[in-house]
Structures are given as C-alpha cells and as structure tokens.
Amino acid sequence: MQGPDRTYVKIDLAAIRANMEAMHQNIAPGTKMAAVIKTDGYGHGAAAIAQALEPLPYLWGYCTATFEEARALREAGVEKPVLILGYTFPACYEEEARLGIRPAVFREDQLSALSDAAKKAGVTFPVHVAVDTGMSRIGITPDDRGLSFVKKALETPGIQVEGIFTHFAKADMLSPDPTMTQAQAFRHFTDRIEQELGYRVPIRHCDNSAGLIRFPENDMDLVRAGITLYGLWPSEEVPKDIVSLQPALSWYSRVVFVKDLPAGRAVSYGGTFVTDKTTRVATISVGYGDGYPRSLSNKGYVLIRGKRAPILGRICMDQLMADISDIPGAAEGDLVTLIGTDGSETITCEALGDLSGRFNYELVCDINPRVPRVYENGQDA
Ligand SMILES: *Cc1c(COP(=O)(O)O)cnc(C)c1O
C-alpha cells in the first residue's frame, strides 16, 4: 500500500470548529446553522466533519446535494437532519423518509410520490420547499402559482412542510442590491403563506456563506454555511474582516527522485520545458489524477524546505517535476507542500485557483478520493 506518504490531504478539525464558532458569533441570535457538506464536504470528508460538528447545540443539521451523500452520513452514525439541496429522484423517497432525510420539493409530481413513500415508510415526511427568487435553477415561483403549490403541499397527507428556502445568486458580489431584492421576494412570499394559508413554515432559510457574513438581517431561522466552514472565501468581494476564518485543508506530497539534468534536456510529455542550464530536478508523486490542476504545467510551484520550486513541463497523471536548483539540501523523501504553509511561504486555495484558472470551490472538490484524508484535532481540545 502507498499509505499517506505518496500524497495526502490534512484536515484540521479544530479549524472547522473555529470557523463554525466565528460564523455563529456573527449570525442573528436564535438562528440555527446547517453545515453544507456536499461533494464529500467540499473534498474535506463529509462524515468526519459531521461527526466533529454533531454536538454543537446551534447546529440544526446538514445539507448535501444527493441522496447517496445523505445516506452515507446516516451510515457514519450522523443523527441530525439532512437536507438534500437539489432534486431527488422518487426511487429514493421511501428510504429518505425512513432515514430522516429531507428532500427539496418544487415539482408538482413530487407531492404524490412523497406522500406514497411516507405511507409505505409509516412516517411523517418532512420536506423543504425550494423557491426561485432569482437563481433560475430549481424552485417554485414566489407568486400565486407558487402559493397554490404550497397549499397543495400543506394538504398532501404524510408530508410536513418543515422548511422553505431560496438561494442567492449574487451574495458574494459587491453590490448588496440583487441579494436584498431576492431576500425581499422570499420574505414577502413566506408572509403570504402565513397570511393567506395560515401556516408559519417552521424553518425559513436563505443565507449561504457570503450571505451570513454580509447580511445577518436575512438569517431568518437557519443559515447554510458552505465554503466558509472550510475557511475558504466565497469571493474576493466578500470582506475578510467581519468573520475570521482559518483554512482547514492542506495538501502534501513527497520528493521521490532527484537528478541533475544538463542544459538542453526536455522535461515531461511533449518536452514543453527544456533546461537552459544544469538543473536539479525533483520528481514529486502527485498529478492531475489526484486532482492537482494540469493547467499549472510550466506555471505553478510547490513548496519544499520553505522555498518555492517551480513546476517544470507538463504535469502527468500521477507525478510532476519541479526545479529544486535553488533549494540547497533538497532531497528524496522531502515533504512537498501543494496547499498550505511551509516556513514563511503559503500557498492558499485561492492563490492556486487564480494561478490555475480554477475556482477555489472547484479546486478542493476535485481532490481525488484516492488521496487519503488525514484528520487532526478530532477531539475537543
Ligand atoms: C452549495 C449551496 C450552499 C452553500 O454555498 P456556499 O457558498 O458554499 O456557502 C447553500 N445553499 C445552496 C442551495 C447550495 O446549493
């Protein structure tokens, strides 16, 4: 077995807990939190994160994108509610009902299928209604038509409208106006449900990470914290001095081979880099098959012994080469930092995203499952 030596990701669970706490300080008093742990917790490991957060009294539960992600949490012993943020297919409803997993509803045909599943499972099925206030992705419209959908949902036997939510399209952009317009449309709609249908939906929620940092006035009953849970930023336009965050993820590999190449030697596929002098080259055991962006070929750098080692030539599937000519003593077996801090140098996800032309969310989601995740500070210190 390769073990964690070849390449591994380290997740600091204390940073995750500190980020939760920092966000909780900033949100409206009495508002609950949901931890968004879709795509295996943005690549950080959903089960480990849920287990670390589960005891927090202000944590309502978790959000995933798929039924399989939600069920995996149950299999890991996670007990709090799980909400699936996207569409779930009817074949999953009965098992969802049994497992206390909440689907998002917004299609008429879901209601009878959910009702049937509730009957078969012998439970009341809590659901969250998705409302489209400007994202144009999923959701009912916040108008008369949407209102009659909610009325129908309220009258459907076996289901309970536990929640209602909308999603902001521009909460991470400088101007607050589009977000305020969406929030207002959402609030107006939930008010209409209360006044015209006589029902106060218990859990109304709209804020994502950017929203909960910038607009606590929109927190309502619950906020959905995603990227900030991991200590990463929704965008450059979200001010960094409101909530203090610590990145939880760092990524490492190893120098597995060192050699000196004379001038005129081509490195890696296609020979896109050719040495112009004697060059000491380290081969490092990580590649795009691990999720390290191939677009960093001839462009990115890694950290070895606290110094930058530029990537030479094309990044391969499982290996890459870097120039260690200016790193005295660099040797086989050395630790290589791909994301994180080594000495006075730091490579952030945001910086690596910029350099590789990728979004920071995408970068962490794409770290391949074959890269072992190593957790530290799992116990409350
Ligand atoms: C992904 C997602 C979130 C979390 O977004 P962040 O920007 O990571 O906080 C919240 N709500 C919905 C509906 C989502 O799809």
The ligand as an ORCA input file, in Angstrom:
! r2SCAN-3c Opt
* xyz 0 1
  C     -23.880     24.971     -2.209
  C     -25.035     25.663     -1.607
  C     -24.894     26.412     -0.423
  C     -23.547     26.711      0.178
  O     -22.903     27.711     -0.579
  P     -21.557     28.397     -0.046
  O     -21.288     29.497     -0.988
  O     -20.515     27.336     -0.103
  O     -21.857     28.815      1.340
  C     -26.023     26.908      0.177
  N     -27.246     26.715     -0.358
  C     -27.423     26.032     -1.510
  C     -28.804     25.863     -2.050
  C     -26.336     25.492     -2.178
  O     -26.519     24.831     -3.332
*
